[in-house]
Amino acid sequence: MLSPRTANRDRHSTEELQLSSSLEVEFNVRHHKSFRKLDGFALATSLDTSILFPRQRAILSLVNKKTAEGCIASSSSRSSARCRSRRRRSIVECSSSGWSWSWIWRGGRSDKPTMDQGKGSEGYGAAGAMVFEPILEEGVFRFDFSEADRAAAFPSLSFADPNVREAPIAVRRVPEYVPAFERRRGQQMVMIQFPSGTSFYGTGEVSGRLERTGNRIFSWNTDAWGYGPGTTSLYQSHPWVLAVLPDGKALGVLADTTRRCEIDLRNASTMKFVSDAVYPIITFGPFDSPTEVLTSLSRAIGTVFMPPKWSLGYHQCRWSYESDVEVLEIARTFREKGIPCDVIWMDIDYMDGFRCFTFDKERFSDPKSMVNDLHASGFNAIWMLDPGIKSEEGYFVYESGSENDVWIKKADGKPYVGEVWPGPCVFPDFTQQSTRLWWAELVKDFISNGVDGIWNDMNEPAVFKTVTKTMPESNIHRGDANFGGCQNHSHYHNVYGMLMARSTYEGMKMANSNKRPFVLTRAGFIGSQRYAATWTGDNLSNWEHLHMSLGLVASHYQDQILVDLLGMLLRNSSVDGWDLRHFFRFAVDTLKKALQTMNHDVCRLALLRRYRLLPHIYTLFYMAHTKGTLVAAPTFFADPKDPRLRKVENSFLLGPLLICASTEPDQGSHECSTVLPEGVWLCFDFGDPHPDLPSMFLRGGSIIPVGHPLQHVGEANPTDELSLFVALDENGKAAGVLYEDDGDGYGYTQGDYLLTYYTAEIASSVLTVKVLKSEGSWKRPQRALHVKLLLGGGVMIDARGVDGEELHFKIPSKSEVSKLVAASENKYNKHMENAKHIPDVDGLSGQKGIELSKVPVELKSGDWELKVVPWIGGRIISMMHHPSGTQWLHSRIEINGYEEYSGTEYRSAGCSEEYKVVRRNLEQAGEEESLCMEGDIGGGLVFQRQISTFKEDPKVLRIDSNIIARSVGAGSGGFSRLVCLRAHPTFTLLHPTEVLVAFNSVDGLKHEIFHESGELSFEGDHRPNGEWMLVDRCAGVALVKKCLVHWGTGTVNLELWSEERPVSEDTPLTICHEY
């Protein structure tokens, strides 16, 4: 009698199974909660050897096969109830002890025809046989639509070693969650069902909430300056989702495709991927924790590169310094004011006419000399390189690239030319090894000018004056065979930035193999962390972006987010010019002005905190590089079973250290709501409490190393006194680790480092701190040891000794500790009361000032959810349609969104004035919710706007706008100046090349307008007769609304105009329209 699980036969029906040798066996078939019926077909959302389909015949054949042949599987899962069922068979073969078990079960099958199936298709139906095999390690599985698709899938560019994805391994485990595959309209759709209460995270660089449940994301690298919380495509693409199950276990899912990929998490507990190519699904787990999932992922896609230690210091960057004199003055000012800093960044203005690999002969005449001066003061210099190479005869980079045939081609075989900063540009085809080598050689020569690091920007690639913000998808890349060969741009778009960063990284290694390259890339793909750090792109100086950045950092599980992680690490309040230089490393205002107006003391404290924590942070990066653990993690990683933590967004973890920051303009860190994981968490600081600095908590059972305050990393000496901060757990124990090396180079790969494991334990009221073990060939420096034991309430007691020797000191009694805590809390409260906040954005001008710190008014009713900012023209900045999951408006808070003007000229009065909320009605007069605002536009005129949704028709959103004469002078005859009411909504285009504006005009003609037509204005009988539609053919949705059509970069304006005339009290101008 054979049975994979014979202990559960009672209470369940049994099915007969026949061995090929005619041996009769029994097998248990359990009813399982994760089964659901679709047209008489049982869909298994989890697969276990103890689960088969009830009341169906199964056959178990026992065949002598080698274990090394691995595991091949296919399931009968379906993803659509609409598919009509027939009978089908699915096979799973699992190796065990040299034998192969072949599970065969029968269920429904669809023979619905599909359209273009793409590479490797064989004319599948809407749902077909799915196959899987274990790869990489226990618990990791690859799923494909069919055997043919597995063979035809494009090579992996996310895996560090693409061959690993192609090599099955022998394991006993079978997948617990099985994807359902479907083909529709030439697209491959994959769906996985999870238990109720599952939370989704990941998806890479996406704005909005940390938890992605309920969202739809599009993986398509996009130049997204001023993005908002509803922006679904930013600068990087990570088709990856982390599913945290209700019991705290976790599963990771990677859709391993470089193509545009839709990640649909809108339906509770359902994960869906859609892309237009054949691609495998890779699942990691379920494992016991999210951390285990991420470490498993890192073994597939590679770990983060090991950064030079100086790159963990503070970086100063803005939109260009005009000359080397200004750069050196900035460096001198930092040192004079005692503000720590390690790096100064050079934007494109150092170049000669924005030509890459050149220097302006007047403003940066001797870059090497300038860098030598910076080095002498402890600074490093990072310089920008963009992919757009000016198309200009005589320019050595263009001439060399043309000679080596490295440019991306148009469909006609000629080099593609697009406009970027230098003007007309050509673009290197980084999918070719010859091009990558060509670029690396240029980088190698460039480094000789004293370049310490390189910043790759605009590498989505961004292209000006195009509706898609990038090059045509029909462009041709002549890719290496192991990348996928010759393909159009739609295939390689998402990896273009990563391949550029790789080429830059390799060029820096060629220049000096004894130094660790530092490369920063704006665009990237999952796997980019092998070559480059990243940042969260062009964010704005407002509280909304501050809050979003916490989620962005915590969601970049795979990336080395040096820039934003360490920029936001220790800064909290007050979003003025200086604050964002610290909170986000890159800023938009001049440093000189910030240095004149900022609160130097608080900023200095914030940066000194970072430098004191560098030993701990550097250790975390070493562990991330060597073991695949996380540097920064969401708070829920501390206890994935705790549902309270899953939506926490104002804190994150650095190992056992929890950083909690307020992202509210009028709230200090000590006033914000802090949700701590279960267990012991002890608050502490460095004697520098301030409401504008985040709160820090150390987990019980932990030891973290802390260094001296520094002005730059180079000041540190191995013989400096080492501090250990200790937080004991409930059992009076703690442990921690410290990694040390030269701070640069690759000696650590040969064992030239010191990794020390420290422990602390209380016995008979005496704490003993000692070295448990050490690794590496480095000799321990002769240095003093300073141990600080956290007792709670901000209280610390300390003792000193010698590093490497046991240290003992007595713990005070409970009554003594209580007195210390009371005194400490008293002192802390007084300190906070007397602390001076940094001024809030007073240094910024116009509407980018204090107004941006206000909170938008939210309207939620029916199918719509809106955000309105009355203080900037009463504009609507967000218009989310929930049934379709579509964010229709394109907005950057201070511009775009839904605007209204009072004249024929662009941005005339009405678009930026402050509006007052006259009334806000909830469930009144048939309205579900409404908001009425008024703004004074001068000359006795008032702009009035009412936004309403209705109980009787929750699908409709209505906007009533008026220009009203309130106090027009007598000399004017009771009439105002000439005015024109213009409604100016700017809509975002998720699929720019697939969008059109459609309407029937008054004269009965049908119009379909595409972006190629440019700006059009419709008047008289050519105007839309009642409504127009903005149609997204790819998404299958349409927004139904004298009409002006203006196509922008990734946007379209659809304006409504009133007539132009004076108004009186009795003759207002009015536009009423609905969406």
Secondary structure, DSSP 8 states (H G I E B T S, - for coil): ---S--TT-TTS-EEEEE-TTS-EEEEE----TTEEEETTEEEESS--TT---TTS--EEEEEE--GGG--EE-----S-TTS--EEEEEEEEEEETTEEEEEEEEEEE-----S---TT-----SS---EEEEBSSTTEEEEES-HHHHHHS---SSSSSHHHHH-B---S---SS--EEEEETTEEEEEEE--TT-EEEE-SS--S-SS-TT-EEEE-----TT--TT----SEE--EEEEE-TTS-EEEEEE--SS-EEEE--STTEEEEEESS---EEEEEEESSHHHHHHHHHHHH-------GGGGS-EEB-S--S-HHHHHHHHHHHHHHT----EEEE-GGGSBTTBTT---TTTTS-HHHHHHHHHHTT-EEEEEE-S-EE--TT-HHHHHHHHTT-B-B-TTSSB--EEETTEEEE-B-TTSHHHHHHHHHHHHHHHTTT--EEEE-STTT--SS-TTSS--TT-EEE--GGGTSEEEHHHHGGGHHHHHHHHHHHHHHHH-TTS---EEESSEETTGGGT-EE---S--SSHHHHHHHHHHHHH-SSSB-HHHHHHHTT--S--SHHHHHHHSSB-SS-HHHHHHHS-HHHHHHHHHHHHHTHHHHHHHHHHHHHH---SEEEGGGG-TT-GGGTT--SEEEETTEEEE---STT--TTTS-----SS-EEEE-SS---TTS-EEEEETTEEEEE----SSGGG--TTS-EEEEEE--TTSEEEEEEEE--SSSSGGGGT-SEEEEEEEEEETTEEEEEEEEEESS------EEEEEEEEETTEEEEEEEETTS-EEEE---HHHHHHHHHHHHHHHHHHHHH------STTS-GGGSGGGGS--EEEEETTEEEEEETTTTTEEEEEEETTTTEE-B-B-SSSBSEEEESSSSTT-TTSSS--EEEEEEEEETTEEEEEEEEEEEETTEEEEEEEEEESS-TT-EEEEEEEEESS--GGGTT--S-EEEEEEEEEE-SSGGGEEEEEEETTS-EEEE-GGG--EE--GGGSEEEEEEEEETTTTEEEE--EEEEE-SSEEEEEEEEEEE---TT--EEEEEE-
